[in-house]
Amino acid sequence: MPKNSKVTQREHSSEHVTESVADLLAHQEPVDYKRSVLNVTGDTWDKQKEGDEELEAENRPAWNSNKLQYILAQIGYSVGLGNVWRFPYLCQKNGGGAYLVPYLVLLVIIGLPLFFLELAVGQRIRRGSIGVWNYICPRLGGIGYASCLVSPFLAGSSSSLTFDQPRRQWMTLPLMLSCLSPAVVETECERSSATTYFWYRETLDISNSISESGGLNWKMTLCLLVAWSLVGLAMIKGIQSSGKVMYFSSLFPYLVLVCFLVRGLLLRGAVDGIMHMFTPKLDKMLDPQVWREAATQVFFALGLGFGGVIAFSSYNKQDNNCHFDATLVSFINFFTSVLATLVVFAVLGFKANIMNEKCVVENAEKILGYLNTNVLSHDLIPPHVNFSHLTAKDYNEMYRVIMTVKEGHFKELGLDACLLEDELNKSVQGTGLAFIAFTEAMTHFPASPFWSVMFFLMLINLGLGSMIGTMSGITTPIIDTFKVRKEVFTVGCCIFAFVVGLIFVQRSGNYFVTMFDDYSATLPLTVVVILENIAVAWIYGTKKFMQELTEMLGFRPYQFYYYTWKYVSPICMAVLMTASIIQLGVSPPGYSAWIREEAAEKFLFYPTWAMAILISLIILASLPLPLVFILRQFHLVSDGSNALSVTYKKGRMMKDISNLEDNDETRFILSKVPSETPSPMPTHRSYLGPGSSSPMEMSSAPNGRYGSGYLLASTPESEL
């Protein structure tokens, strides 16, 4: 650069120069540089193409003034089946109230900041996950592709179970009667329970292991087809159609949950379940396993990493208060989990009382037998005990007396303690909590078929909302990036998901659901979210991101987010990923299989071929991350890093900039310091340095000096 140039003079001048060229251009009238002499790319100006791009930007679907649809869409996506069965199960397993404390803490320091981050980048850049991460850091553009690959795994598995239930629940009570009738005796039913038999045999017709396919369950296959048909119809017009569906699919579950809570609280023993839920076991709070499971649940409850959050947010207006949205949806998600857990524990309290009474009756009959055969003395029975109206309290008193007197031979009597606490502590894992415990409790409700259908309709709507959000995380970035036709691609995705879902409607399909749900998506999604955090906080820059949020929202977010994005969340997520890897190494992956001959569950390890599938799925979901990085690092594919396209419209600058090289020229094109590249929405400031009255004056002198591929705007050097 000539020593006497104005740029060089300004660089050595003591006068304060704060304005970048982009800031200067923001004040000027719209200039089309593709048609000017400053276009050094060699590309010809395509008026039709440019018009189409501008029209597409203006006509991008938006929630507009209907904020309620957007909030319901985010709630419907984040509040899913896991809130109904996984959260209550983890709460029961990990000490009730002792689990709520770690969950709430981790929701605040991990869930809320990362959820806010995804909402903000989606709203700021107005693209799906692929476009967002290509914009922020092209070398980490594989994040968006990885999200699109992981989403079908869980979308296929989540749609395969709940749809067969409402129709079949009308059969529950008649089936129980026939199952227990002396005329029709099913050994499997007799050894387990009517509802367990109904779930495993009548609904799933499950095989004994994952190795026994057993063929397709045609009834569930038909229901799977109906499920994906509904999703396709709801999404075929984008948010215009799916947003309206959310009015029902998001609100109906709350109506059912409130009805169940009211009905559940009126059941005998419901208070025992609620007390058990809120009674903290402090020793559990010190268990690292509790914190790991709480962190995993927070991570999946909000749907982070799937791309659905970014997709829904990308249809928002730029000035939408996404901080309020993040806080609202996060805590609605939490309170929904607590509401569902209250219902579950009320039902489990009722069920535990029934089972405890059954235990008391069975053991009282044993004691009567021992009294009649003089194995036990009548003197051991307290005088106020009446065997015809024996309460749990009386039995426990009698049990303690017999245990004290017959201490040496007590085990030979085979008596159980029949403690209500033991019944409440018996965990029912995963789908069993929703489909077995609830069904068994609902058989004791008045008009049980009606309540059964209402409950499983609620599960369908929860699943439908999550499936729409997950599919949006796939369709939005692909349509944005590759400009495919929305209707055709949406139908194609639904057909593909239906074909993948056939794996889960085999007789062994429930075991594949467990494999996909527990293992195939956990590690890839954890890596995706860690890289999302690093891309924004450490590569794009937390300060720069906070400044853009200030310009976008109209206020500066709390410093709390600065420290959580930069330090707390990445560390916590790295610890979670490390703990998950260690857990896989310590406990080899396995599943609970239902053995028909034993009428009981048995833990089995995955066979070699299933482990190969599991590992392949993890590798496939993670493959875009290193692949895209290598291709763009070594310039094997274009990432847009050699092009700076700027569109000037109505005096406002919008730019699409990728990773520019940090050389001397960049500092004069963009700003004084290479790291201080202008924001996509720069503030309007006055030029403080020396200059002429016409800073936009052009010259044809600049040429390939700045590297081919740049669309050069007027720089201070052009004034020479």
N, C-alpha and C positions, 0 to 999 in steps of 0.2 A: 504494500500500500504506500503511495507517495507520502513523503514526510510532510509536505505542505498541504495535504488534504485537510478538509474541515473536520473530518472524523478524527484524524490524528491530533489536530489542534484541540479538539474538544476532549480527547482522551487525556491529554497532558494539561488541560486547563484546570484551574482551581475552582472554576464555577461548578455549581452543583447541577448535574444532569441526572434526572430521574426517569425521564420518559424513554420508553422503547418505541421503535418504529410502529409497532402494532397499536400502541396507545395513540400515536399521532394519527394513524389511519382511521381510528375509531371516530374521529371528529369530522372526517371528510365525507364528501358526497360519494355515493356508490360508484366504484370504478371497476370495470371488467378487464382484468389483466390478461385473460386468455386471448382477448382480441387486441391487446396492445403489443408494443415492441418489446415489452419486458418478459414476454413468454419465451423462455429459453428451453422449454421441454421438447419442442419439436412437434407437440401434439396440435392437431387442427381443432379449431373451435367447432363444437357440435351444438348448434343452437337448440335442436330438438332434445338432445340428451340433457343439456343443462336445464331446459324447461321442465323435463320430466322429473329431474332430481329435486328441483325447487317445489314442484307440485306435490311430490311424495312427502317432502318434509312438512309441507303445510297440511296435507291430508292424512297424516299419520293418526290412527285412531287415538282418542283421548277420553279420559273419564269426564273431562270438562267440569261442569258444575255439579255433577252427580257424585259427590264425595262419598255418599253412603254406599254406593255400589262398590267403589274401590275398597273401602274399609271392610265390607262384607266379603269381598273376594280374598283379601289378605287373611281375614279371620277363618274363612272356609278352607283356605290352603294350609294354614298353620295348625288349626285345630282339627285333628284327625282321629283315627282309630286308636292311636297310641295314647291319647288323653283318656280314653275310656278303659282300656285294659292294661297298657304297659305302665302308666304312671301309678294307678292304684296298686298294681302288683309290686312295683318297686317300693312304694310307700309301705305296703304290708310287710314285705321282705326285710326292709332296712329299718324297722323300728318306728313306723308311724310318724309321729311328730318330729322325731330325730332326723328323718329324711327331708322333711319340708324345709328345715333351716338351711342345710347345704344347697338344696335346690334353689331356694330364693336368693342366696348369696351368689351362686354361680350364674343365675339368670341376670343379675345386675352387672356383674363384672365381665361376663363373656357373652351371654345371649343378647342383651339389649344393645351393647356397642356394635356387635357384628351385624345385628339385624338393621340397625340404623345405618351402618356403612353400606350394606347392600341396597337399601332403599335410596340412599343419597346418590350412589354412583349410577343407579338405574335412572333416577329422575334427572340427574345432571346431564348425562350423555344421551339419554333417550334412545337407547338401543338395548337389544337382548344381551345375554351374558357373553356371547362371542364378540360382539362389537364393543362392549364395555371394556373387556380386558385387552383387546387389541389396541384400543385407544390409550389405556393407562400404561401398559407396558407390552409392546408387541412380542417380545421374547417370552413373555408368560401368557401369550394368547391361547395356549393349550388349556388354560383354566376353563374357558368357555366350552371348548369341545369336550373336556372331561365331564363337565356338568351335564352336557347333552347325552353322554354315554351312560352315566350312572342313573339318570332319571328313569329310563325304561325298565331297569332292573326292579325298582320298587313299585313303579306304576303297574307292571304286570302282576306282581305278587299281591298288591293291595286290592286288586279288583277281583280276585279269584274265589274269595270265600264268602263274603257277606251277602252276595246277591241271591243265594239259594235259600236264605233263611225264612223270609216272611211267609212264603207259600207253605213251607214245610212246618212252620210253627203251629199251624192249625191242627197238625197231627199229633202234637206233643202229648196232650192229655190222653187221647184215645190210645196212643202207643204205650204210654205208661201203664194204663189199665190192662192192655192186652199182654204187656211184658210181664206183669206181676200176676196175671190170672193163672189159676191152677191148670186151666185147659191148654194154655200156650206157655210153655216154659222155655225161655232162652237162657242157656247156661251162661253166656257172656253177659247178659243183662243181669242175671241173678247174682253173679259174682261182683259186679261193679255197682251201677245204679242205673235207673231208667234214663236219666238225662245224659249220663256219660255214654251209655249204649246208643242213644239216639244220635248223639253228635258223631261218634266215631264210626258207627255201623250204618245207620240210616242216611245220614247226611254225607259224610266223607266216603263211606265204604272203604276205609283205609286199609292198606296192606301192612304186613308185619315189619317191613323195612324199606328203606329207600331203594334197595336193589330189586325189589319186587314191584314192577310198574303196575301191573294189574289192568292196564288199558284205561281209556278215558271214562270218566263218570259223565254220561251223556246229559244228565239233568243239570249238572254244574256247568258243562260246556255250553248248553243253551243259555243259561243265566249269564255266563261270561260274555256271550255274544250280545245279549240285551244291554249289559253294562257298558260295553264299548260303543254300542250304537247310541246310547244316551249321551255319552261323553262327546262323540262326534257331532251329534245334533246340537249340543250345547256350545260347541267351540267353532262350528263351521264358519260363523260370521265374526270370529274374534271376540273382543270384549263386548261388542254390541249384543251378542247373544249370551255369552257366558256370564256377563254381569247381571243380566236379568234372572238367570237360573240361581244366582247366589242369594237372592231374596228368600227363596224357599230352603235351599240346601244348607244355608248358614244359620238361619233362624229356627228351623224346625227342630234340630237337635236340642236347643235350649228349652223349647217348650216341653219336649219329652223328658229331659233331665229334671226340670222343675216338677213335673207331674210325678216322676218316680221318686224324687226326694220327699215330696209331701206324702206320697203313699208309703214310702219306706220308713219315714219317721213314725208312722202310725202302727208299724209292725211291732209285735212283742220282741223285745231284745235289741231293737235298733239302737237304743241309747248305749248299750254295751259296746256295740261296734264303733260308734262315734267316739266314745271315751277311749277306746283302744287306739283309734287313729290319732288323737291329739295328746296322748300320754307319751312324752318323749323318753326314749331310752338313751341316756347320755353316753353310755359306753359305745353305742353305735356311731355317734357323731365323731368319734376318734378313729374310726375304722377307715383306712384309705379306700377300701372297696366301695363304701357308701358314696364317697365324694366322686369316685370315678364313674359310677353308674348315674349319679345325679348330673354330672357334666355331660355324659353321653345323651341323657334324656333331654337336657336343655338344648343341646346341639341339634337333635333331630326334631324336637317339638316345634321349633320355629321354621323348619324347612330350609336351613342355611345350606348353601352350596349346590342346591339343585337347579338354581336359575329361575325358579318361579317367582321369588320375591323381586328380583331384578326385572323380570318380564312385566309383572303387574305395575311396578313403580315407573317403568319407562313410558307409560301412557299418561303420566301426570303432567300438569303444567309446571313450568320451571320454578314458580314461586310458591308451590305447595309446601306446607309445613310438614315435611317428612319426619322431623324429630318428634312432633306430637303423634304422628301415625305410628312410629316405632314404639313409643312408650305405651300408647293405647293398646295396640295389638299384642305386644309382649305380655302385658299384665292381664288382658282378657284371656289370653292363652293360659296363663297361670291360674286364674280364677276358674276357668273352665275345667282344668285338671282337678282343682280342689273340689269343685261342685260334683264332678263325676266320681271323685274318690269318696265324698260324703255319701253319695247314693250307694256306691259299692260297699262301703263299710257298714252302712245301715242294713243292707241286704245280707252281708256276711254275718252281722250280729244276729239277725233273725235266723239265718241258716245255722249258725253256731249253737244257738239255744236249742233248736230242734235236734241237732246231732247230739248235743250234750244230754238232752232229755232221753234220747234213744239209748245213749250209753248208760245212763242211770238205771233205766228199766232193765237193760240186759244184765247188768252187774247185780242189781237187786235180786233178779231171778237166780243168779248164781249163789248169792248169800242165802236165800231161802232154801235152796237145795242143800247147802252145807249145814244149815240149821236142822233140816229134816233128817239128815244122815248123821247128825251129831259130830260132824267135823268141827263145827263152831258151836260155842255155848250161847244159849239165849241171854246169858248175863252180859254178853258183849254188846248187846243192842240197847241203846238208850231208851228209856221208857216212853218218851214222847214220840218216838219214830213210828209212823203208820205206813206200812208197806203198800197199802192201797192208794195212798196219796203222798208218795215219797217225793220230797223236794231235793234239789241239788245240794242245798245247805245241809239237810239231814243226812244225805248220803255221804257227803264229805266228812261230817262228824263221825259217822259210823265207820267210814274207811280208815280214818286216822286211829281210832280205837283198835280196830282189828290189826292194823299194821304194827301198832305198838306191842300188842299182846302176842301176836304170832310172828314176831320179828324173824325168827329162824326159819320158818316155813312159809313166809308170806308169798314168795314168788310162786310157790306151787299152787296157790289158790287161783292165780290168773286174773286177779281183779285189777281194773283200771281206775285211775284217779278221777276221771271224768271232770276235768277242770275246763271251765269255759275259756280260759286264757289259751289253753293248748289248741282248742278248736279254732280260735281266732288267729293263731300263729301258723296254722297250716296254710302254706301258700299254694295257690293255683296259678300256674305259669301261663303267660301269653294269652292265646286265644281261649284257653280253658276258663279264665276268669269271666269273660264275656259270654261265652257260649254254653258253659256248663253250670257255673255257680248261679248266674242270673236266671237261666232257664229253670233250674231246680227250685229257686226261690219263687219264680213267677207261677209255678204250678200250685202254690199255696195262696195266690192272689184270687180274689173274686174275678170272674170273667178272664181267666188266665190266657186264653187264646188271643183276646184283644190286646192285653198288655204285651204279650210276646211279639205280636206283629208290630206294635208301636215301637218297641225297643229295637227290633231289627230294621225297621224303616229308618230309625235314627242312625243306626250304623251305616246303612246304605248312603244316607245323605252326608255323613261324615266322610265316608270313602269317596263319594262323588266330588265333594269340594276339593279334597286333596288331589284326586286324579286330574281335575281341571287345572289346578295350579301347577302340578308336575308336568302336564302336557304343554302348558303355556311356556314353561321353562325350556321345552324342546323346540316348539314351533316358532316362537318369537325370534330367537337368535338366528335360526336357519333362514326364516323368511327375510329378516333384516339383512343378512349377509349375502345370501345367494339369490334373492329376489324371485323366489319360486312363487307359484300361485297358491294363495292361502288355502282355498277350499280343497284343492287337489292334495296338497301336502298334508293337511289335517286329516283327511279321510285315509290317506296312505299310512300315516302314523298310527291311527286307530286300528287299521287292518293288521299292521305289523305287530302292534301290542297284543291284539287278539291271538295271533299265531304264537307269540312268545308265551302268552298266558295259558296255552294248551298244556305246557309243562306242569302247571300248577293244578290242573283239573284232572290229572291222573289219579288213580287210587293212592299213589305214593306222593301226590302233589303237595300235601301239607308239609312233608319233610323238605321239599325244595323251597317252600315259602320260608321256612325257618332258616335255611342256608342262605338264601338271598337277603333276608331281612337282617340276620345277625352278623353276617360275615362279608358278603360280597361288596357292600356299599360303605361299610364303616370306615375302613382305612382310606380308600380313595377320597371320600368326602371330607375326612379330616384333613388330608393333605391339601385338597382344593381350598378349604376355608383358611388354612394357614397361609397358603400362597396369596389368596385374596387380601388377607390382612397385610402381609409383607409388601405386596405390590402397591397398596395405597399408602401405608405408613412409612415405608423405608425407601421405596423406589420413586413413587410419584411425589412423596413428601407430605408429612403430616401437617406442617405449617401451611403449605400451599393448599392442601385440601381443606383445612379449616378456614382459610381465607375465602376460598370459593364457596364454601357453605355459608359463610357470612354474607357474601354477595347474593347468593341464591335465596336464603331464608329471610334476610333482613335483620338478623341478629346473630351474634357469635355463640356457637354451642359451648357448653360448659367445658372447662379445662379437664374435667373428668374423662371426657372422650379422648382427648389428646393423649393422656397417659395410658388409658386402657388400650387404645389402638396401637400405640408405639411399643408398650412394654408388657402390660398385664395379660392381654388376650393372647398374643403370640406365645408367651411362656406357658400359660395354662393349656393352650391347645397342644403345644409340643409335649407337655407332661402327659396329657390325655392320650396322645398317639403312642408315646413310649409305653405307657401302662397297658394299652390295648395290645401292642406287639408282645410285651412280656406275658400278658394273660394268655395269648394264643400259644406262646411257647410252653408255658407251664401247664395249661389245660388244653390238650389237643381238641380241635373242633369235633363236636358231636351233636346228637339230637335225641329227643325223647320219642321212642317208637311205641306204638300201641300194639301189644302182643295179644292176638285174638284168643289163643288157647288159654292164656293166663288171665285175660281180662284185666290187664294192668299195664302201666307204662314202664318202659325199661330204657335206660340210657345206653345208646349205641354210638360208637365212633363211625365217622364217615369212611366208607371204603376208599380204596386208592383212586378209582376212577372219579368218584365224587370230589375227592380232594383236588384232583387235577382240574376239574371244572371250576371249583372254587378259586384256586390259584389263578387260573386263566381269566376268570371274570375280574379279579382284582387287577391283574396286569393289563387287561384290555381297557378297564376304566381309567387306569393311570397312564396309559401309553401316550395320549396326546401331550401330556406335560413335558416329558423330555424330547419327544419327537419335534414338536413345534419350536422348542427352544433351540435345538440343534440346527434345524432347517433355517431359522432366522439368524442365529448367531453366525453361521458361516455363509449367509446370503444365498442359500440354495433356493429360497423362494422369496418373493417380494413381501415386505411387511409395511411398505409405505414410509419407511424411514428416510427415503431420499426425496420425498415430496412434501411440500407444504402448500396445501390448497386453502385459500382464504376466500370466503364469500362475504361480500359487503351488501347489506340490505337494510335500508331505512336507517343508515348511520350506525348500525350495530355490527360488530364483527363476530362471526362465528367461524371457528377454525377446526380443521381436522388434522392434527399434528401427531406424528409418531415420534420415534426416538431419533432426534437429530444428533449428528456428531458434534462433540464438544471441541470445535476448532475456533480459530480466531474469527472466521467470518460469521459464525453463528452468533457471537456476542454482539456484532453490529447489526445483524438482521433482526434479532429478537429482543435483546436487552443488553445492558452493560455487562452483566455477569451471566455466563452461560447457564448456571443453575437456576437463575431467576427468570425462566421463560414466562411469558405473559399468560395469564389465566385465559381459558376459553371465553370467559365473560369479564373482560378487563374493566376496571373502574375508569371513569372519564376524568382525567387530570390534565391540567394545563402544562404545556411544555416550558420548562424552567431554564433550559440552556439557550445559548445564542443561536440564532437562526434567521432566516429571511422571512419575509412576509408571506411567502408561498412555499411552505415545506413540502407540498405535494407535487412540486414541479418535477417533471419527468425528464429523463435523458436516455438516449439510446446507447450510451457508452457501456453500461454493464453488460457482460456476456457470460461466458461459461466459467468465469472466475469463481462463482459460488457453487459450482458443481451442477452437472446436468440433472434435471428433474425438479429444480426449484422454480416455483412461479414467483418471480421477484416482485416485491412491492417496492415502493420508493424508499430509499434509505438516505441518510444524511450525505452519503458519498455521491449520490446522484445529483447533488446540487453543484458539483464541481463544473 
